[in-house]
Amino acid sequence: MLTVLKADKSREPFSEEKVVNSIRRAQIHTSIQSNVLKHVKSKLYDGITTAEIYHHIIEFLGETGDHYAKARYSLKEAIMNLGPTGYPFEDFISKLLEAEGYHTKVRQTLSGACITHEIDVIAERHGKSSMIEAKYHNSPGTRSQIHVALYTQARFEDVKVRNHIDEAWIVTNTKTTTDVNTYALCKKMKVISWSYPEGNSLRDMIEKLRLYPVTMLSSLSSGQKRILLNSHVVLCKEIYKDNSLINMLYMSGRDHANVISEVNFVCSQG
């Protein structure tokens, strides 16, 4: 039995179903899904890493006539590329929640009973106010540990009365430990990680709302993406709605057209 080495150094049996599901989630055209799987299987060996499997899928998609298919498949990597600071991730979470009807504020300084705290995101909806710890990691094997839940709860206890905060959340782009999830359940703290909770994880939210980060765009350089993020343009949909947002990148007409073409693909396919 061939095994796969995951980012957290654990091993699991290779699963064709997982590969196919990941391709389907990215809405890769059905006509090439089986060929993608065949390509991956041709590269398999015992102990292959998940990163290598991802690379082989991206490699194959890049060689198809569907030039932007690999952009849709690179969602997890695109979220990782929101760094190196946590600010773009905070902006991204804020805009996801706004799409779900929340009124949000980022990087708010609140006076607690004991000290002041900078809160990553404050979200309000239906008369309930939530403080959110947006925990960004730039390594896929990194999990948010129990100390994150403990200090989030402590900060919540300090600010909740004076600032009328009703609950605390942890939102992260990777995973959380079992201890974090157990503690959060006990304290009625909400946890949203890359794949938890099932059906309402960060990945589920992004795909449901179709709000993809600009770091997904292969037609932009790393420097151009950084300019957009520093200007708080974090969603492809923002460019889809207002093409003039990329004028700050000072591109040629052809490059401008390529970006708009890719944005249209990413935002309009469903």
C-alpha positions in Angstrom: 0.0 0.0 0.0 1.4 3.4 -1.0 1.4 6.0 1.7 1.5 9.8 1.6 3.6 12.0 3.9 1.4 14.9 5.0 2.6 18.4 5.9 2.4 17.6 9.7 4.8 14.6 9.1 2.1 12.0 9.6 1.4 9.3 7.0 -1.8 8.0 5.5 -2.7 5.6 2.6 -2.9 7.3 -0.8 -6.5 7.9 -1.7 -7.7 8.4 -5.3 -11.0 9.7 -3.8 -9.2 12.5 -2.1 -7.4 13.6 -5.2 -10.6 13.4 -7.3 -12.6 15.4 -4.6 -9.9 18.1 -4.5 -10.1 18.4 -8.3 -13.9 18.6 -8.2 -13.9 21.2 -5.4 -11.7 23.4 -7.6 -14.4 23.0 -10.4 -11.8 21.6 -12.9 -13.6 20.7 -16.1 -15.0 17.2 -16.0 -13.4 16.3 -19.3 -9.9 16.4 -17.8 -10.5 15.2 -14.2 -9.7 11.5 -15.0 -6.5 12.6 -16.9 -5.3 14.6 -13.9 -5.7 11.5 -11.7 -3.8 9.4 -14.2 -1.0 11.9 -14.2 -0.7 11.9 -10.4 -0.8 8.1 -10.3 2.1 7.9 -12.8 4.2 9.9 -10.4 3.4 8.0 -7.2 5.9 6.3 -4.9 5.7 5.3 -1.3 6.2 8.3 1.0 5.4 10.9 -1.6 4.5 14.2 0.0 1.2 16.0 -0.3 3.2 19.0 -1.6 4.6 16.8 -4.5 1.1 15.6 -5.3 -0.1 19.2 -5.4 2.8 20.1 -7.6 2.0 17.3 -10.1 -1.6 18.4 -10.3 -0.7 22.0 -10.9 1.9 20.9 -13.4 -0.7 19.0 -15.4 -3.3 21.7 -15.2 -0.8 24.2 -16.5 -0.3 22.1 -19.6 -3.9 21.9 -20.5 -5.7 24.3 -22.8 -7.6 25.6 -19.7 -5.0 28.1 -18.8 -6.5 29.3 -15.6 -7.6 26.0 -14.2 -4.6 25.8 -11.9 -5.6 29.1 -10.3 -8.8 27.6 -9.0 -6.8 24.6 -7.7 -4.3 26.7 -5.8 -6.7 28.1 -3.2 -4.9 26.8 -0.1 -1.5 28.0 -1.4 -3.1 31.4 -2.3 -4.3 31.9 1.3 -0.8 31.0 2.5 0.6 33.7 0.2 -1.4 36.4 1.9 1.6 36.9 4.3 4.2 37.5 5.4 2.3 39.7 7.9 -1.1 38.7 9.2 -2.8 42.0 8.1 -4.0 40.8 4.7 -5.5 37.7 6.3 -7.4 39.9 8.7 -8.7 42.0 5.8 -9.6 38.8 4.0 -11.6 37.4 7.0 -13.3 40.8 7.4 -14.5 40.8 3.8 -15.7 37.1 4.0 -17.8 38.0 7.0 -19.2 41.2 5.4 -20.4 39.0 2.5 -22.3 37.0 5.2 -24.0 40.1 6.5 -21.7 41.1 9.3 -20.5 44.6 9.9 -16.8 44.4 10.6 -13.9 46.4 11.8 -10.2 45.4 11.7 -7.4 46.0 14.1 -9.4 47.7 16.8 -7.9 48.7 20.1 -10.2 48.0 23.0 -9.8 48.9 26.7 -10.4 45.9 28.9 -10.9 45.8 32.7 -7.2 45.3 33.2 -5.3 46.3 30.0 -5.8 47.4 26.4 -5.9 44.8 23.5 -5.7 45.0 19.8 -8.4 42.8 18.4 -7.9 41.5 14.8 -11.5 41.7 13.7 -14.7 42.8 15.4 -17.9 41.4 13.7 -21.5 42.4 14.5 -24.7 40.9 13.2 -28.2 40.6 14.6 -27.3 42.5 17.7 -24.4 40.1 18.6 -20.8 41.3 18.7 -17.9 38.9 18.2 -14.1 39.4 18.7 -12.0 37.3 16.3 -8.5 36.1 16.6 -7.3 35.7 13.0 -4.4 33.3 13.2 -2.4 33.3 10.0 0.3 30.7 9.3 2.6 30.5 6.3 3.5 26.9 6.7 0.9 24.2 5.8 2.0 21.8 8.6 1.5 24.4 11.3 -1.5 23.9 13.7 -2.8 26.5 16.1 -2.0 25.2 19.6 -3.9 25.4 22.8 -2.2 28.5 24.0 -4.0 30.4 21.2 -7.4 29.4 22.6 -6.3 30.2 26.1 -5.1 33.7 25.4 -8.1 34.4 23.2 -10.4 33.4 26.0 -8.4 35.5 28.5 -8.6 38.6 26.3 -12.3 38.0 25.7 -12.9 37.9 29.5 -11.0 41.2 29.9 -12.9 43.1 27.2 -16.3 41.6 27.1 -18.1 43.7 29.7 -16.7 47.1 28.9 -17.1 46.7 25.1 -20.3 44.6 25.0 -18.6 41.6 23.3 -20.7 38.5 23.3 -18.4 35.8 22.0 -14.8 35.0 20.9 -13.7 33.3 17.7 -10.5 31.8 16.4 -10.2 31.8 12.6 -7.0 30.2 11.1 -5.9 29.3 7.6 -4.4 25.9 8.7 -5.7 23.6 11.3 -6.2 23.5 15.1 -5.3 20.8 17.6 -7.9 18.5 19.2 -7.2 20.3 22.5 -8.1 23.7 20.9 -11.4 22.3 19.5 -12.3 20.6 22.8 -11.5 23.7 24.9 -13.4 26.0 22.5 -16.5 23.7 22.7 -16.3 23.9 26.5 -16.0 27.7 26.5 -18.5 28.2 23.7 -15.8 29.7 21.6 -16.2 29.5 17.8 -13.4 27.9 15.8 -13.0 28.1 12.0 -10.0 26.4 10.5 -9.1 25.4 6.9 -11.2 22.2 7.1 -13.2 22.6 10.4 -16.0 22.5 11.1 -17.2 20.3 8.3 -19.5 22.2 6.1 -18.6 25.6 7.5 -14.8 25.6 7.4 -12.7 28.4 6.0 -12.4 26.5 2.7 -16.2 25.9 2.6 -16.9 29.6 3.3 -14.6 30.8 0.5 -16.0 28.3 -2.0 -19.6 29.0 -1.0 -19.2 32.8 -1.3 -16.8 32.5 -4.2 -14.5 35.1 -2.7 -11.0 34.2 -3.8 -7.9 36.0 -2.8 -5.9 38.1 -5.4 -2.9 35.9 -4.5 -4.6 33.2 -6.6 -4.0 35.1 -9.8 -1.2 33.6 -11.9 -1.2 36.6 -14.2 0.2 38.8 -11.4 3.8 38.9 -10.1 4.5 38.5 -6.4 5.3 42.2 -6.3 2.0 43.2 -7.9 0.1 41.1 -5.5 1.9 42.8 -2.6 0.9 46.2 -3.9 -2.8 45.2 -4.0 -2.7 43.6 -0.6 -0.9 46.7 0.9 -3.8 48.8 -0.6 -6.3 46.4 1.1 -7.4 44.9 -2.2 -7.6 41.2 -1.2 -10.4 39.7 -3.3 -10.5 38.9 -7.0 -14.1 39.9 -6.8 -13.1 43.5 -5.9 -11.2 43.7 -9.2 -14.1 41.9 -11.0 -16.4 44.7 -9.9 -14.0 47.5 -10.5 -11.3 46.9 -13.1 -9.7 50.2 -12.4 -8.3 48.8 -9.1 -5.4 47.3 -11.0 -4.4 50.6 -12.6 -2.1 51.1 -9.6 0.1 48.3 -11.1 1.1 50.3 -14.2 0.8 47.3 -16.6 0.9 47.2 -20.3 -2.5 46.9 -22.1 -1.8 43.3 -22.9 -0.9 42.4 -19.3 -4.0 44.3 -18.1 -6.2 42.3 -20.4 -4.7 39.0 -19.2 -5.4 39.9 -15.5 -9.0 40.9 -16.3 -9.4 37.7 -18.3 -8.2 35.6 -15.4 -10.3 37.5 -12.8 -13.4 37.0 -15.0 -12.6 33.2 -15.1 -12.0 32.9 -11.4 -15.1 34.9 -10.4 -17.6 33.9 -13.0 -17.2 30.1 -13.2 -19.5 28.0 -11.0 
